[in-house]
Amino acid sequence: MRAVLFLLFFFLQTDYQEEGLKALEAKQYPAAIAAFERAIAADAKDYGAHFHLGLAQSMAGNAAAAIKAYKETLALKPGLYEAELNLGVVLIDAKQTAEAVAVLRAAVEKKPGEFRPNYYFGEALLAANQFAEAEPVFRKAVEIDANSVPAKAGLGRTLARQGKLNDAEPLLRQAGDADGLLELASYYEKAKDFTSAIAIYRAAPQTPAIIERLGNLLIESGKAEDAIPALEAAVKQSPTPANRYALATAYLRAKRTDRATAMMEQALAAEPNNTELRLAYAGLLRDQKNFASAAKQFWQVTQHRADSREGWNGLATMLLSLENYPQAVAAFDRIVALGDPNPGIYFLRALAYDKTKTYEAAMADYEKFLSLSQNKYPDEEFKARQRIKVIKKELSRR
């Protein structure tokens, strides 16, 4: 239960209610529920019995039954402040935020200078994603009770979700709201304020997930060397393929190529059918100009996922680099068959045809490339025009 709810004191009309209140004090909630139900059976219009039944049900964790009892209380006694407040709290816990907002708004209107209705109204608005309206309500709660940690946390989260990140951080730190600070760090990331996000992650409990996020952010910030210790720790605690890939990336950015390759191989050994991981490994091998090994990895990607445009692209370009022109043409054919190829594919296939002196096909692809490129690739367009001239002369001799 998120808070101690209001207890309504008034003249006890039945012994059942007295019995129920004693059971509540003793935290004997089933006994309290039974006693208040007997009181209601004796007098169905006794709004106090309905109210206390709602309280007992809420304490017992029976949200639906508590909501029903509080609504029956308000039907008998419309506008009863204590019932509105308690009902609002239970509705928040039950994630019925629209109803919670309405009933707590009514409670605040009755007692605008009280902390509890303002705080819970703010919580309801926050849960309903009404951040702009929640902000002044939480500010009022903090004004009433400047020492309230939950109110400061609520205000901090409300500010963070409105993008007021620098205003939110001191409040969340004062409240010691660890989850709120991690949420704030994610907003800093989206705002590309990696320095602030990194500071929060460094101060947070170093779980594998946080260590991994910290390492990735350090890489994105161009601090690969700083990322390596964090990611090595992440791999040690949780040697997932994702953590190994992140560490391999850090090694690569720090120009520790041998370690990057070894780490990627470990990641693939643990998850050999992970095509995204294999594509990354193939790209690493390609960047090292290890074209034969890269081609094997790209080929395996296409075997696991026949529609992988990236896999076929990588395979085709590696085969072209290895001067294996017939197989390169076959790979380029698969890319074209997948539909809507990049204009450059026709240029590269034309090169492969050209190398095997398949001039008619080469000229057709050069011309196709020129019709699609539209001055986007000036260097390649110049080469294509020159080769078309040469091919036409060659064909005219035949």
C-alpha positions in Angstrom: 0.0 0.0 0.0 1.5 3.3 -1.0 0.3 5.2 2.2 -1.6 5.0 5.4 -5.1 5.9 4.5 -7.5 8.1 6.4 -9.5 6.5 9.2 -12.9 8.1 9.7 -13.8 8.6 13.4 -17.4 9.2 14.4 -20.0 7.9 16.9 -20.1 4.1 16.5 -23.6 3.0 15.8 -23.0 -0.7 16.1 -20.8 -3.1 18.0 -19.7 -4.5 14.7 -17.9 -1.4 13.8 -16.2 -1.2 17.1 -15.1 -4.8 16.6 -13.9 -4.0 13.1 -11.8 -1.0 14.2 -10.1 -3.1 16.9 -9.3 -5.7 14.3 -7.9 -3.0 12.0 -5.7 -1.7 14.8 -4.4 -5.2 15.3 -3.9 -5.6 11.5 -6.3 -8.5 11.5 -7.8 -7.5 8.1 -10.0 -10.5 7.4 -11.6 -10.1 10.8 -12.1 -6.4 10.2 -13.6 -7.0 6.8 -16.1 -9.6 8.3 -17.1 -7.2 11.1 -17.8 -4.2 8.7 -19.7 -6.5 6.4 -21.9 -7.5 9.3 -22.4 -3.8 10.2 -23.5 -3.1 6.6 -25.8 -6.1 6.7 -27.4 -4.6 9.8 -27.7 -1.1 8.2 -27.0 -0.8 4.5 -27.1 3.0 4.6 -24.4 3.3 7.2 -21.8 5.2 5.2 -19.3 4.8 8.0 -19.4 1.1 7.8 -18.9 1.2 4.0 -16.0 3.6 4.5 -14.2 1.4 7.0 -14.9 -1.7 4.9 -13.1 0.1 2.1 -10.2 0.9 4.4 -10.0 -2.7 5.6 -10.1 -4.0 2.0 -7.4 -1.6 0.9 -5.1 -2.6 3.8 -5.7 -6.3 2.9 -4.6 -5.5 -0.7 -8.0 -6.0 -2.2 -8.0 -3.0 -4.5 -11.2 -3.8 -6.4 -13.2 -4.4 -3.3 -11.8 -1.3 -1.6 -12.8 0.8 -4.7 -16.3 -0.6 -4.6 -16.7 0.1 -0.9 -15.4 3.7 -1.2 -17.7 4.4 -4.1 -20.7 3.1 -2.1 -19.6 5.4 0.7 -19.7 8.4 -1.6 -23.0 7.4 -3.0 -24.4 7.5 0.5 -22.4 10.6 1.6 -21.4 12.6 -1.6 -18.4 14.8 -1.2 -17.0 13.0 1.9 -13.4 14.3 1.8 -11.8 11.2 3.6 -13.5 8.8 1.2 -12.5 10.9 -1.9 -8.9 10.9 -0.7 -8.7 7.2 0.1 -10.5 6.3 -3.1 -8.0 8.4 -5.1 -5.0 6.6 -3.5 -6.4 3.2 -4.2 -7.3 4.2 -7.8 -3.7 5.3 -8.4 -2.4 1.9 -7.2 -5.0 0.2 -9.4 -3.7 2.3 -12.4 -7.2 3.8 -12.9 -5.6 7.2 -13.4 -8.4 9.1 -15.0 -10.8 8.3 -12.2 -8.0 9.0 -9.6 -7.5 12.5 -11.2 -11.2 13.4 -11.0 -11.7 12.3 -7.4 -8.5 13.8 -6.1 -9.2 17.0 -7.8 -12.4 17.2 -5.7 -10.4 16.4 -2.6 -7.9 19.2 -3.3 -10.7 21.7 -3.8 -12.0 20.9 -0.4 -8.7 21.2 1.4 -6.3 23.1 -0.8 -3.8 23.8 2.0 -3.4 20.2 3.0 -0.4 18.2 2.0 -2.0 14.8 1.3 -4.6 15.7 -1.3 -2.0 17.9 -3.2 0.6 15.2 -3.1 -1.7 12.4 -4.3 -3.3 14.6 -6.8 0.1 15.3 -8.2 0.8 11.5 -8.3 -2.4 10.9 -10.2 -1.6 13.6 -12.7 1.9 12.2 -13.1 0.5 8.7 -13.7 -1.9 10.1 -16.2 1.0 11.8 -18.1 -0.4 15.2 -17.4 3.0 16.6 -16.5 2.3 20.3 -17.0 -0.6 20.2 -14.6 1.2 18.0 -12.2 4.1 20.5 -11.7 2.3 23.2 -9.8 0.4 20.6 -7.7 3.7 19.0 -6.6 5.2 22.5 -6.0 2.3 23.2 -3.7 2.9 19.9 -1.8 6.6 20.8 -1.4 5.7 24.3 -0.3 3.4 22.8 2.4 6.0 20.2 3.5 9.5 21.1 2.4 10.9 17.9 4.0 8.7 15.6 2.0 11.0 13.2 0.1 8.1 11.7 -2.0 6.9 15.2 -3.0 10.4 16.2 -4.2 10.7 13.0 -6.1 7.3 13.5 -7.8 8.2 17.1 -8.7 11.6 15.9 -10.0 10.1 13.3 -12.2 7.4 15.7 -13.5 10.1 18.2 -14.5 12.2 15.5 -16.1 9.3 14.3 -18.3 8.7 17.8 -19.4 12.4 18.1 -20.5 13.4 20.4 -17.7 16.3 18.1 -16.9 18.6 20.5 -15.1 15.8 21.6 -12.8 14.8 18.0 -12.1 18.2 16.6 -11.2 18.8 18.4 -7.8 15.3 17.4 -6.6 15.8 13.8 -7.5 19.2 13.8 -5.8 17.7 15.4 -2.7 15.0 12.7 -2.7 17.5 10.0 -3.2 15.3 8.7 -6.0 17.6 6.2 -7.7 15.0 5.0 -10.2 14.1 8.6 -11.0 17.8 9.5 -11.6 18.2 6.5 -14.0 15.1 7.7 -15.8 16.6 11.2 -16.0 19.8 9.7 -17.4 17.8 8.2 -20.2 16.4 11.7 -21.0 20.0 13.1 -20.9 21.0 10.5 -23.5 18.1 11.5 -25.8 19.2 15.1 -25.4 22.8 14.0 -26.4 24.0 15.3 -23.0 26.2 12.3 -22.5 28.3 13.9 -19.8 25.4 14.3 -17.4 24.1 10.8 -18.2 27.5 9.3 -17.6 27.8 11.1 -14.2 24.5 9.5 -13.1 25.5 6.0 -14.3 28.9 6.2 -12.6 27.2 7.0 -9.3 24.5 4.3 -9.6 24.8 0.8 -8.2 27.0 -1.0 -10.8 24.6 -3.7 -12.1 25.6 -5.4 -15.3 22.9 -3.4 -17.2 24.2 0.0 -15.9 27.8 -0.9 -16.5 26.9 -1.9 -20.1 25.0 1.4 -20.6 27.9 3.4 -19.1 30.4 1.6 -21.4 28.3 2.2 -24.5 27.9 5.9 -23.7 31.6 6.3 -23.2 32.1 4.8 -26.6 29.6 7.2 -28.1 31.4 10.0 -26.4 34.6 9.1 -28.1 36.1 7.7 -24.8 36.7 4.2 -25.9 39.7 3.7 -23.5 37.6 4.8 -20.6 34.8 2.4 -21.7 37.0 -0.7 -21.7 37.2 -1.2 -17.9 33.5 -0.8 -17.5 32.6 -3.2 -20.3 35.2 -5.7 -19.2 33.4 -5.7 -15.8 30.1 -6.1 -17.6 31.4 -9.1 -19.5 32.8 -10.6 -16.3 29.5 -10.3 -14.5 27.2 -11.0 -17.5 29.0 -12.5 -20.5 26.1 -12.0 -22.9 26.7 -11.6 -26.7 25.6 -8.0 -26.4 28.1 -7.2 -23.7 30.9 -8.9 -25.6 29.9 -7.0 -28.8 30.0 -3.7 -26.9 33.5 -4.6 -25.5 34.7 -5.6 -28.9 33.5 -2.2 -30.2 35.4 -0.4 -27.5 38.6 -2.5 -28.3 38.2 -1.6 -31.9 37.7 2.1 -31.3 40.8 2.0 -29.1 42.7 0.3 -31.9 43.1 -3.0 -30.0 42.1 -4.9 -33.1 43.3 -8.4 -31.9 41.3 -8.2 -28.7 38.2 -6.9 -30.7 38.4 -9.9 -33.0 38.8 -12.4 -30.2 35.9 -10.9 -28.2 33.6 -11.0 -31.3 34.5 -14.6 -31.9 33.6 -15.4 -28.3 30.2 -13.7 -28.8 29.5 -15.6 -31.9 30.5 -18.9 -30.3 27.9 -18.3 -27.6 25.2 -17.3 -30.1 26.1 -18.6 -33.6 22.7 -17.9 -35.1 22.7 -14.2 -34.2 22.7 -12.7 -37.7 23.1 -9.1 -36.4 26.2 -10.2 -34.4 27.6 -12.1 -37.4 27.1 -9.0 -39.6 29.0 -6.9 -37.2 31.8 -9.5 -37.1 31.9 -9.6 -40.9 32.1 -5.8 -41.0 35.0 -5.9 -38.5 36.9 -8.4 -40.8 36.1 -6.3 -43.8 37.5 -3.2 -42.1 40.7 -5.2 -41.4 40.8 -6.0 -45.2 40.5 -9.7 -44.4 38.1 -10.0 -47.3 38.1 -13.8 -47.6 37.1 -14.3 -43.9 34.6 -11.5 -44.2 33.0 -13.1 -47.3 32.5 -16.4 -45.3 30.7 -14.5 -42.5 28.5 -12.6 -44.9 27.7 -15.8 -46.7 26.6 -17.4 -43.5 24.3 -14.5 -42.8 22.6 -15.1 -46.2 22.2 -18.8 -45.3 20.4 -17.9 -42.1 18.4 -15.0 -43.6 18.0 -15.2 -47.3 16.4 -11.8 -47.5 19.2 -10.0 -45.8 20.1 -7.2 -48.1 23.0 -6.2 -45.9 24.3 -9.8 -46.0 24.1 -10.0 -49.8 25.7 -6.5 -50.2 28.6 -7.5 -48.0 29.1 -10.8 -49.7 28.9 -9.3 -53.2 31.4 -6.5 -52.5 33.8 -9.0 -50.8 33.7 -11.3 -53.8 34.3 -8.4 -56.1 37.3 -7.4 -54.0 38.6 -11.0 -54.1 38.2 -10.8 -58.0 35.8 -13.7 -57.9 33.6 -12.1 -60.5 31.1 -14.8 -61.5 30.1 -15.3 -57.9 30.0 -11.6 -57.3 27.6 -11.2 -60.2 25.4 -14.0 -58.7 25.3 -12.2 -55.4 24.5 -8.8 -57.1 21.7 -10.6 -58.9 20.2 -11.7 -55.5 20.3 -8.0 -54.4 18.5 -6.9 -57.5 15.9 -9.7 -57.0 15.1 -8.4 -53.5 13.9 -5.2 -55.2 14.7 -1.5 -55.2 18.4 -1.8 -55.2 20.8 1.2 -54.6 21.9 2.6 -58.0 25.5 1.7 -56.9 24.6 -2.0 -57.2 24.3 -1.7 -60.9 27.7 0.1 -61.1 29.4 -2.7 -59.1 27.7 -5.5 -61.1 28.8 -3.7 -64.3 32.4 -3.8 -63.0 32.1 -7.5 -62.4 30.7 -8.1 -65.9 33.4 -5.7 -67.3 36.2 -7.7 -65.7 34.9 -10.9 -67.4 34.5 -9.1 -70.7 30.8 -9.7 -70.7 30.5 -6.3 -72.3 26.8 -6.2 -73.3 25.7 -6.9 -69.8 28.3 -4.5 -68.4 27.1 -1.7 -70.7 23.5 -2.3 -69.8 24.3 -2.0 -66.1 26.4 1.1 -66.6 23.5 2.7 -68.4 21.0 1.6 -65.8 23.3 3.1 -63.1 23.5 6.4 -65.0 19.7 6.6 -65.4 19.2 6.2 -61.6 22.2 8.0 -60.1 21.1 11.5 -61.2 24.5 13.2 -60.3 24.6 11.7 -56.8 27.8 9.7 -57.6 29.9 12.0 -59.9 33.1 10.0 -59.7 31.4 6.7 -60.6 29.2 8.4 -63.2 32.4 9.7 -65.0 33.9 6.2 -64.9 30.7 4.6 -66.2 30.6 7.0 -69.2 34.2 6.3 -70.0 33.7 2.6 -69.8 30.6 2.8 -72.0 32.7 4.6 -74.7 35.4 1.9 -74.5 32.9 -1.0 -74.6 31.1 0.5 -77.6 34.4 0.6 -79.5 35.2 -2.9 -78.4 31.9 -4.2 -79.5 32.2 -2.4 -82.9 35.3 -4.4 -83.7 33.5 -7.7 -83.4 
